[in-house]
Amino acid sequence: MWGQRRWPVRDLRKIFGNGLRQARKTRKLSQAQLAEKAKLSVDMVGRLERGAVSPSFDTIGQLTKALGVPVIALFGGRQDEAIKGDRARLLQGIDAVLARLNDQDLRRLSRLISTFEE
């Protein structure tokens, strides 16, 4: 699953920006309200929604926490495709841990996870 398709960075930024805007609007938040909740500038929220900049892992974590959505929701995943039971609890726990990792640790973990694909 990982690495099956290579996405140009600009496409990922647009996908992320659209997902962010949709999640924000679904929650009836202004950019200013989201910026305050996520501890980001209003300008940064706008640039992220337009796909003008790439978010750091820390920023993604701040946004998912502020919006109460899983990371996949900001990358175009459907929020209504709920995973149930033990798998959901495991994934939520993993998602919470990932949101707290710094960029260097996330890169290490990504390399480790990729070994499961081979």
N, CA, C and O of each residue as an XYZ file, in Angstrom:
472
protein
N       0.821     -1.175      0.000
C       0.000      0.000      0.000
C       0.873      1.250      0.000
O       0.670      2.138     -0.828
N       1.837      1.337      0.908
C       2.735      2.480      0.964
C       3.576      2.475     -0.294
O       4.090      1.431     -0.695
N       3.718      3.607     -0.909
C       4.616      3.739     -2.048
C       4.088      3.175     -3.350
O       4.824      3.144     -4.336
N       2.852      2.732     -3.395
C       2.326      2.185     -4.635
C       2.185      3.260     -5.696
O       2.363      2.993     -6.885
N       1.867      4.467     -5.274
C       1.689      5.556     -6.226
C       2.497      6.747     -5.760
O       2.469      7.112     -4.585
N       3.199      7.336     -6.671
C       3.981      8.527     -6.326
C       3.164      9.755     -6.688
O       2.804      9.954     -7.849
N       2.879     10.567     -5.702
C       2.095     11.783     -5.891
C       3.037     12.970     -5.960
O       3.909     13.115     -5.103
N       2.881     13.822     -6.963
C       3.661     15.070     -6.947
C       3.291     15.881     -5.709
O       2.129     15.914     -5.303
N       4.283     16.531     -5.115
C       4.056     17.283     -3.880
C       2.949     18.310     -4.046
O       2.129     18.481     -3.144
N       2.909     18.995     -5.177
C       1.872     20.021     -5.357
C       0.478     19.406     -5.324
O      -0.460     20.032     -4.831
N       0.328     18.183     -5.846
C      -0.973     17.511     -5.789
C      -1.345     17.162     -4.351
O      -2.497     17.320     -3.946
N      -0.368     16.688     -3.584
C      -0.641     16.359     -2.183
C      -1.012     17.605     -1.396
O      -1.886     17.562     -0.530
N      -0.350     18.709     -1.694
C      -0.694     19.960     -0.999
C      -2.123     20.368     -1.316
O      -2.845     20.820     -0.427
N      -2.543     20.217     -2.563
C      -3.917     20.578     -2.955
C      -4.926     19.641     -2.291
O      -5.956     20.087     -1.785
N      -4.627     18.348     -2.294
C      -5.520     17.372     -1.657
C      -5.654     17.698     -0.174
O      -6.758     17.721      0.370
N      -4.515     17.951      0.474
C      -4.535     18.293      1.895
C      -5.325     19.582      2.130
O      -6.158     19.649      3.034
N      -5.063     20.589      1.326
C      -5.755     21.867      1.477
C      -7.254     21.741      1.330
O      -8.011     22.344      2.091
N      -7.686     20.959      0.354
C      -9.126     20.741      0.164
C      -9.738     19.995      1.353
O     -10.831     20.327      1.809
N      -9.017     18.983      1.846
C      -9.498     18.229      3.002
C      -9.586     19.098      4.246
O     -10.530     18.997      5.030
N      -8.577     19.961      4.411
C      -8.566     20.877      5.543
C      -9.743     21.845      5.469
O     -10.445     22.054      6.458
N      -9.954     22.430      4.301
C     -11.060     23.381      4.127
C     -12.401     22.695      4.388
O     -13.268     23.245      5.067
N     -12.561     21.494      3.843
C     -13.820     20.768      4.027
C     -14.058     20.462      5.504
O     -15.169     20.649      6.000
N     -13.038     19.997      6.206
C     -13.192     19.675      7.629
C     -13.508     20.934      8.430
O     -14.335     20.903      9.341
N     -12.852     22.037      8.091
C     -13.094     23.300      8.798
C     -14.525     23.781      8.575
O     -15.220     24.151      9.522
N     -14.953     23.773      7.326
C     -16.303     24.257      7.006
C     -17.381     23.343      7.583
O     -18.428     23.821      8.019
N     -17.137     22.039      7.591
C     -18.091     21.100      8.176
C     -18.332     21.427      9.646
O     -19.435     21.249     10.162
N     -17.294     21.902     10.304
C     -17.389     22.259     11.716
C     -17.775     23.716     11.929
O     -17.779     24.219     13.052
N     -18.102     24.385     10.820
C     -18.543     25.788     10.855
C     -17.546     26.690     11.585
O     -17.922     27.536     12.396
N     -16.270     26.482     11.273
C     -15.208     27.306     11.838
C     -14.676     28.261     10.782
O     -14.572     27.899      9.610
N     -14.347     29.451     11.182
C     -13.653     30.375     10.284
C     -12.167     29.992     10.292
O     -11.717     29.219     11.138
N     -11.430     30.539      9.351
C      -9.993     30.296      9.357
C      -9.376     30.823     10.650
O      -8.470     30.205     11.208
N      -9.865     31.956     11.119
C      -9.336     32.547     12.353
C      -9.612     31.650     13.561
O      -8.753     31.486     14.428
N     -10.805     31.075     13.612
C     -11.137     30.192     14.725
C     -10.270     28.935     14.711
O      -9.772     28.497     15.748
N     -10.099     28.362     13.518
C      -9.249     27.178     13.413
C      -7.808     27.523     13.770
O      -7.147     26.766     14.481
N      -7.322     28.652     13.285
C      -5.952     29.066     13.582
C      -5.746     29.168     15.092
O      -4.729     28.713     15.616
N      -6.702     29.760     15.781
C      -6.583     29.893     17.236
C      -6.563     28.530     17.915
O      -5.728     28.277     18.783
N      -7.489     27.646     17.516
C      -7.565     26.314     18.128
C      -6.305     25.491     17.858
O      -5.862     24.733     18.720
N      -5.727     25.640     16.660
C      -4.558     24.851     16.268
C      -3.242     25.547     16.598
O      -2.169     25.001     16.344
N      -3.323     26.753     17.162
C      -2.133     27.533     17.498
C      -1.269     27.817     16.267
O      -0.047     27.675     16.288
N      -1.956     28.226     15.189
C      -1.306     28.607     13.937
C      -1.755     30.017     13.583
O      -2.713     30.533     14.158
N      -1.065     30.631     12.642
C      -1.511     31.944     12.176
C      -2.649     31.761     11.163
O      -2.761     30.717     10.520
N      -3.476     32.778     11.039
C      -4.556     32.757     10.049
C      -3.939     32.644      8.652
O      -4.456     31.930      7.792
N      -2.844     33.347      8.439
C      -2.152     33.296      7.156
C      -1.724     31.863      6.817
O      -1.871     31.422      5.677
N      -1.198     31.144      7.806
C      -0.765     29.766      7.573
C      -1.954     28.873      7.211
O      -1.856     28.052      6.299
N      -3.062     29.027      7.912
C      -4.250     28.224      7.599
C      -4.682     28.495      6.157
O      -5.004     27.563      5.420
N      -4.690     29.754      5.756
C      -5.064     30.099      4.385
C      -4.115     29.501      3.360
O      -4.550     28.968      2.339
N      -2.812     29.591      3.632
C      -1.830     29.027      2.691
C      -1.947     27.515      2.606
O      -1.783     26.941      1.529
N      -2.229     26.861      3.734
C      -2.421     25.409      3.720
C      -3.659     25.040      2.914
O      -3.621     24.103      2.117
N      -4.748     25.760      3.111
C      -5.981     25.461      2.377
C      -5.820     25.680      0.875
O      -6.428     24.967      0.077
N      -5.016     26.650      0.491
C      -4.775     26.898     -0.943
C      -3.751     25.939     -1.542
O      -3.575     25.904     -2.760
N      -3.083     25.168     -0.707
C      -2.049     24.266     -1.201
C      -0.766     24.989     -1.540
O       0.046     24.484     -2.315
N      -0.570     26.168     -0.967
C       0.622     26.963     -1.256
C       1.843     26.489     -0.481
O       2.973     26.732     -0.903
N       1.631     25.815      0.646
C       2.724     25.312      1.474
C       2.419     23.886      1.921
O       1.264     23.460      1.937
N       3.467     23.164      2.279
C       3.321     21.810      2.811
C       3.332     21.864      4.332
O       4.180     22.538      4.917
N       2.409     21.169      4.980
C       2.388     21.180      6.442
C       3.466     20.263      7.013
O       3.817     19.253      6.403
N       3.983     20.618      8.174
C       4.886     19.709      8.896
C       4.019     18.653      9.582
O       2.799     18.795      9.662
N       4.654     17.608     10.068
C       3.912     16.602     10.820
C       3.303     17.223     12.076
O       2.184     16.884     12.463
N       4.043     18.130     12.707
C       3.514     18.800     13.897
C       2.258     19.594     13.558
O       1.278     19.561     14.303
N       2.287     20.300     12.441
C       1.128     21.092     12.021
C      -0.063     20.192     11.728
O      -1.190     20.511     12.106
N       0.177     19.079     11.062
C      -0.908     18.124     10.791
C      -1.509     17.657     12.112
O      -2.729     17.584     12.251
N      -0.657     17.343     13.074
C      -1.145     16.913     14.388
C      -1.976     17.985     15.076
O      -3.023     17.689     15.651
N      -1.515     19.222     15.019
C      -2.255     20.330     15.641
C      -3.626     20.495     14.982
O      -4.630     20.711     15.662
N      -3.657     20.392     13.652
C      -4.912     20.573     12.929
C      -5.893     19.436     13.202
O      -7.079     19.684     13.422
N      -5.414     18.195     13.192
C      -6.321     17.073     13.446
C      -6.883     17.140     14.861
O      -8.048     16.811     15.086
N      -6.061     17.562     15.806
C      -6.542     17.707     17.186
C      -7.578     18.823     17.271
O      -8.624     18.655     17.898
N      -7.291     19.953     16.647
C      -8.216     21.097     16.684
C      -9.547     20.774     16.013
O     -10.603     21.228     16.455
N      -9.484     19.984     14.940
C     -10.699     19.658     14.189
C     -11.385     18.385     14.684
O     -12.557     18.152     14.386
N     -10.662     17.569     15.433
C     -11.224     16.311     15.904
C     -11.436     15.314     14.784
O     -12.436     14.597     14.760
N     -10.476     15.267     13.840
C     -10.582     14.350     12.712
C      -9.326     13.488     12.631
O      -8.266     13.886     13.115
N      -9.441     12.312     12.020
C      -8.240     11.515     11.797
C      -7.388     12.145     10.685
O      -7.896     12.889      9.847
N      -6.124     11.845     10.693
C      -5.204     12.401      9.693
C      -5.703     12.139      8.275
O      -5.635     13.025      7.423
N      -6.196     10.948      8.016
C      -6.624     10.576      6.661
C      -7.703     11.516      6.133
O      -7.812     11.721      4.924
N      -8.500     12.087      7.033
C      -9.566     12.999      6.601
C      -8.996     14.226      5.900
O      -9.638     14.787      5.012
N      -7.801     14.645      6.290
C      -7.202     15.829      5.682
C      -6.510     15.512      4.365
O      -6.081     16.420      3.653
N      -6.401     14.244      4.040
C      -5.801     13.835      2.767
C      -6.844     13.212      1.845
O      -6.519     12.381      0.997
N      -8.083     13.618      2.016
C      -9.128     13.177      1.109
C      -9.841     11.911      1.512
O     -10.714     11.437      0.785
N      -9.486     11.343      2.671
C     -10.181     10.142      3.130
C     -11.569     10.484      3.611
O     -11.804     11.577      4.128
N     -12.475      9.567      3.447
C     -13.850      9.816      3.876
C     -13.978      9.567      5.368
O     -13.620      8.498      5.862
N     -14.483     10.544      6.071
C     -14.635     10.435      7.519
C     -15.771      9.507      7.912
O     -15.800      9.004      9.035
N     -16.701      9.277      7.007
C     -17.858      8.456      7.360
C     -17.604      6.964      7.158
O     -18.474      6.144      7.455
N     -16.440      6.609      6.665
C     -16.104      5.194      6.526
C     -15.475      4.729      7.828
O     -14.271      4.487      7.906
N     -16.308      4.610      8.840
C     -15.819      4.324     10.182
C     -15.283      2.907     10.287
O     -15.880      1.957      9.780
N     -14.169      2.790     10.940
C     -13.588      1.501     11.286
C     -14.061      1.214     12.694
O     -14.049      2.097     13.552
N     -14.473     -0.005     12.933
C     -15.111     -0.334     14.198
C     -14.252     -1.282     15.044
O     -13.305     -1.900     14.557
N     -14.614     -1.373     16.311
C     -14.058     -2.364     17.217
C     -12.608     -2.160     17.595
O     -12.113     -1.035     17.668
N     -11.934     -3.289     17.835
C     -10.541     -3.264     18.282
C      -9.635     -2.562     17.285
O      -8.727     -1.826     17.672
N      -9.882     -2.787     16.009
C      -9.053     -2.151     14.977
C      -9.145     -0.627     15.083
O      -8.134      0.066     14.963
N     -10.339     -0.112     15.304
C     -10.518      1.334     15.428
C      -9.755      1.864     16.637
O      -9.094      2.899     16.550
N      -9.845      1.162     17.759
C      -9.125      1.600     18.964
C      -7.622      1.563     18.745
O      -6.911      2.481     19.154
N      -7.138      0.520     18.108
C      -5.704      0.424     17.819
C      -5.245      1.563     16.922
O      -4.235      2.211     17.195
N      -5.988      1.803     15.854
C      -5.615      2.863     14.916
C      -5.691      4.239     15.559
O      -4.848      5.094     15.284
N      -6.672      4.465     16.398
C      -6.776      5.752     17.092
C      -5.591      5.954     18.023
O      -5.040      7.052     18.115
N      -5.204      4.887     18.712
C      -4.048      4.974     19.599
C      -2.768      5.259     18.830
O      -1.951      6.082     19.245
N      -2.602      4.576     17.711
C      -1.425      4.796     16.862
C      -1.435      6.218     16.320
O      -0.404      6.892     16.315
N      -2.587      6.671     15.869
C      -2.711      8.028     15.332
C      -2.335      9.064     16.383
O      -1.666     10.050     16.074
N      -2.759      8.847     17.616
C      -2.436      9.785     18.697
C      -0.935      9.816     18.961
O      -0.363     10.884     19.181
N      -0.299      8.652     18.939
C       1.155      8.595     19.144
C       1.873      9.297     17.992
O       2.805     10.068     18.221
N       1.448      9.035     16.764
C       2.075      9.663     15.605
C       1.983     11.185     15.668
O       2.926     11.885     15.299
N       0.856     11.687     16.131
C       0.659     13.133     16.199
C       1.643     13.792     17.167
O       1.947     14.978     17.034
N       2.134     13.033     18.131
C       3.063     13.590     19.112
C       4.534     13.441     18.719
O       5.395     14.064     19.341
N       4.843     12.635     17.705
C       6.237     12.414     17.317
C       6.808     13.619     16.586
O       6.086     14.343     15.901
N       8.097     13.826     16.737
C       8.747     14.888     15.961
C       9.041     14.365     14.549
O       8.901     13.171     14.283
N       9.439     15.248     13.667
C       9.647     14.886     12.265
C      10.700     13.797     12.090
O      10.530     12.890     11.275
N      11.774     13.885     12.846
C      12.851     12.891     12.720
C      12.350     11.497     13.107
O      12.630     10.524     12.407
N      11.618     11.396     14.209
C      11.085     10.104     14.632
C      10.048      9.569     13.643
O       9.966      8.360     13.423
N       9.264     10.459     13.052
C       8.296     10.020     12.046
C       9.002      9.453     10.817
O       8.553      8.459     10.245
N      10.104     10.080     10.410
C      10.864      9.545      9.275
C      11.408      8.159      9.589
O      11.361      7.262      8.748
N      11.919      7.987     10.795
C      12.423      6.661     11.211
C      11.303      5.627     11.174
O      11.468      4.525     10.651
N      10.177      6.002     11.732
C       9.038      5.089     11.764
C       8.556      4.758     10.352
O       8.188      3.616     10.077
N       8.556      5.728      9.474
C       8.152      5.498      8.090
C       9.055      4.461      7.430
O       8.581      3.579      6.714
N      10.369      4.573      7.678
C      11.305      3.579      7.111
C      11.031      2.197      7.684
O      11.079      1.203      6.959
N      10.745      2.128      8.970
C      10.435      0.848      9.600
C       9.161      0.249      9.005
O       9.123     -0.939      8.685
N       8.137      1.056      8.860
C       6.864      0.574      8.314
C       7.046      0.072      6.890
O       6.433     -0.920      6.496
N       7.881      0.746      6.121
C       8.082      0.328      4.718
C       8.686     -1.060      4.623
O       8.539     -1.715      3.592
N       9.360     -1.532      5.665
C       9.924     -2.890      5.623
C       8.820     -3.950      5.644
O       9.056     -5.087      5.236
N       7.648     -3.605      6.101
C       6.519     -4.542      6.121
C       5.920     -4.740      4.728
O       5.184     -5.702      4.508
N       6.216     -3.866      3.808
C       5.673     -3.940      2.455
C       6.444     -4.915      1.580
O       5.901     -5.448      0.612
N       7.685     -5.145      1.911
C       8.567     -5.947      1.044
C       8.286     -7.397      1.110
O       8.949     -8.185      0.436
